[in-house]
Amino acid sequence: AAAISTQGACMGLLDTGGNVLLIWLQGPTRVEPYMQAMHAAFAIGAVASPLFIEWALTELRSFAPAFYSIAAFLALCSLPLATYRGPLAPAEDAAARGGGGGDGVKDRGEREAAGRRCAVRALVCGSALCLLFAVGAEVTFGGFATTFGIEALAMSDGSARGFASVFWGGLAAGRIAAVPAAARLSPATILGASMAGSLVFSATACLPAAPPAVPWVAAAGFGFSLASIFPTVLTHAERATRLSGRVASLFVVSAAVGELLMPLCVALLFVRTPAAFPRSVLAACVAQTVAFGVAHRAARRLSRGVLRGMAAR
């Protein structure tokens, strides 16, 4: 228990620190393809490591060789980071601090600063809730796909595992495809397409008496649609306001809460009817879309405020 708890804490620090430092290093206007590439590496590891462990269990009758090999590889990759000082946190801009000048200008600056603080709170809360539902839907679908395939779709054990693998493969493919897309499209455009795709494919998974190929297409498409949401939410927020380590930690904690609670709730409902699984995933996709709408509206308010501040100067 102590080892697993320590591993979880270290993963949380790595997740938060890696995202924030990458944004500080590349800046909000250049970070998108680098962020997508980093999360694509996460997805490739999530697909490859279980296969490696399964091979070790089959051929070597123990997971220990695979576990220690992965740990040694991580240790070697971490050595260069021990000598790297890292980028400095960006300075807060003048628009975030408010303005100066006479009483009228000062009052207007105070009102603008108060409005900006409200918009930042809406952006952070909307983004955090979006991540909560997105990561919750991702983990729930990946965790229950095999059981759902066996109990609701009458698949064999091997086919059900393949059904789950199709979802994770779609997720990995989506994150790889997001790397060139992020260099050409804005975060809002990518998120809008991802939300629409997740709604369509999760609704498709809820169709009763669908042809056998439909659930497979829905699983692959749903994984592909969810793939870029987590990294793109971070870059979307960073474009509107400076993303501090505390805010990034809130995002990671919110995602972890969704990862914890949503599978638990679905498990309680799944006992009554397996149909609760795709319906719960669809409900989470609706909720994440609403949360993104709140965050995007706040981001547009912040962007307009920055442009007005630049015009005034």
Phi, psi and omega in degrees: 000319179296320181295317180293320178296318178296319178299317179297319178296317180294321178296321177296318177295319179295317181296310181295309182297318181298316180294314183292315181296324178294320178294317178296325183289315186265338182087156186294336183270347184241356192279340191307305182296327178292319178297315179296322179295319179297316181286335172295323175296322175302313184295320179297318177296323180294330177278319188281322186295319176297325178295321179294317180293320178297321177298317180297320179294323182285314187271323186252356178062023180200142176275348186301314180301318179294318181298312182290329177295316178295318179297318179295320178298317178297320180297319179295319179292334182278341183302314179299329181293336181293337181257002184264126184285333179087161180283158176277151176294138179293148179287147178289136184281169184294328180295329180285332183272344185098177184250181177234195177112206182287184184296316181297315179295322180295316179298316179297320179296323178293320178295318179295322179294320178294318177296323178294319179298320178296319180294321178297318178298317179296320179296313182294315181293317178297318179294319180296317179292323177300316179293323179302311183285325181293311180292323176300317178294320180297310182292322180296314181296314179296325183281329185256356184300317181296311180296319178296320179298321181286312189275325184259328184255001176058040177274157170286169180300316180295317179295323180293320176295323175295325177299315177294322180295327178297320177297311181293326175295320176297323178296315179296317180296322179295322180287327175292317179294333181289342181296304177291329180296323182293337179282346185242336185244154178284156176303322180296321179294315179297317180294320178299316178294322180294317179297315180297316179296318180295323177295315182296312186285327176290324175293323177298322179294341180273353184295129178280147176053041179281156176303155185303330183284339186297313179300326179292316178296319180297319180295314180295315180294324179293316177299318179298320183289324181285341195305315189266002188294310185301304182295327183286328175299321179296313181289328176297317178292321182293329178293334183264330181206158180294128182267106180274170177297326180294317179293318178298323176297320177299319178298315181294319179295318179299317177297321180294324177296316176297320178296330181275311191278320186294315175300325178296314179297317180294323179298320179293325179280329183296329179299325180282313180205129177298338180295343178295335182295301180293329179292322178293321178296318177298317178299320178295323179293322175297315181296319180293327178292318177297317180297320177295322177301318177297314181295319182291322177297318178294321179296322178293322176299317180294319180295318178296323178296320178295318180295322178294322179296320178293322179293323180294326180282000000 
